[in-house]
Amino acid sequence: MNAETSDAPPTSLVDRTVVPGDTVLDLTAMANQTIKLGAGLRQDCDTISVMKAGKLRLSKPNKYWVESSHKRYVPCVEDTVLGIVVDCKPDNFLVDIKAPTLAFLPVLAFEGGTRRNIPKFEIGTLLYVRVVKANNSMNPELSCVDETGKASEFGQLKDGYMFETSTGLSRMLLSSPTCPVLEALGKTLSYEIAVGLNGRVWVNASSPSTVILVSNAIMNSESLSGVQQKIMVEKLMQRLQ
């Protein structure tokens, strides 16, 4: 969702706790710039108000959302998520993305997708996908290509280990600059990671011990400060040695 605003400085409520009914932006004094509204916000005439409790976040230059830590995921367009194939139909794969309803992934929603090269996925296949349609009146629609039609990083995630987290931790892992726990792990370990905004994380590495260490570090990091995350990783590394 987009709303028109101006070059005014970011709201003073960014990174602070907000509750339903709070007004976080007043559009009457703003013009000539488009902002993007993410989860937890809505436009009421000339104001942007909060729909759920959490922390107001800003992804520069212009995307605002309310970050809440939940087990259940509410799909938003352009979210990247980890989904599990639960059924295969002639035209779609049905995918569990931890949302209230199953999502569907069209069999042609792949790079170069045609009826002649439809991918074959077994039940239980883990996919990294993008949400392209989401509203209350229909099942979410997914895609395995980016906006340019390229596969990019999307598709099947093979091997590795997938675990579930809160949506708040997922957003922290995807934040910029790199969150402390991933920064500390990356200094000494080589591994692959895919994080879904729906509270699922996939980790893969050359050795099972690395996969276990990275997964444990991530799961233990949610309630820790940046400094505490780095200390925790150092202690885990000492045990590995």
C-alpha positions, 0 to 999 in steps of 0.5 A: 500500500502506498501513501503520498507524503513529503520530505519531512523527517521520519516520525519520532515514533520509529523504533518505539512501541506503538498500539492500535489507534496511534497516529504515526504520520500526519499526511496533511503537512506532507506532499510529493513523496510516496511512502510504502505501508507494511504490516500493521499500518493503514491510511485513514484519510490524511493520517497513518494509524496503527492496527496492531501493537508492536514496534514501528519500523522504517526501512529507508528510504520510505517503507514503514511497518509495525514489527510484532513477534507472533507465531502466526504469519499474516501475508503481505505482498512482496514478503519472502517466505519459506513454504512447504508443499502440501498438495499438488494440483494440475495448475497449482501447488498448495503451500503451507506458509504458516498463514491462516489459509494455504497459499497457492503457487501456480505451476507457471510461476517459475523462470521460463515456466511453460506447460512443458517444463512444470517442476515436480515437487513432492509433498513436504518440499521446502520452497523459498518464495515471494508473496505476490497477492494477499488479501482477506478474501482469497488465498495468498498467491506465491511466485518463484521469480522476482519482479524481473521474471528471474529465479534469483534466489527463489526455488527449492531448498535442498538438504539443510535444516529448517526450524521455526521462529517468531516473525519478529526474530525473522525480521531481525535476521533480515534487518540492515545492517546485518544483525549481530548474531549473523555477523558474528557467525559469519566471521568464523563459519561458512554456511547458507541461510534463507530467512522467511518473514513467516517465521521460518529459517533454513540453514545449510553447511558442509558439516552437521555440527555447523548447522546445529551451532548456527541454528542454536545461535539464531534461536537463542538470540531473540531476547538478547542485545547485540553485545549479548548475541556476540558473546553467546556466539563466542561461547558456542564457538569455544564449545565447537573447538 
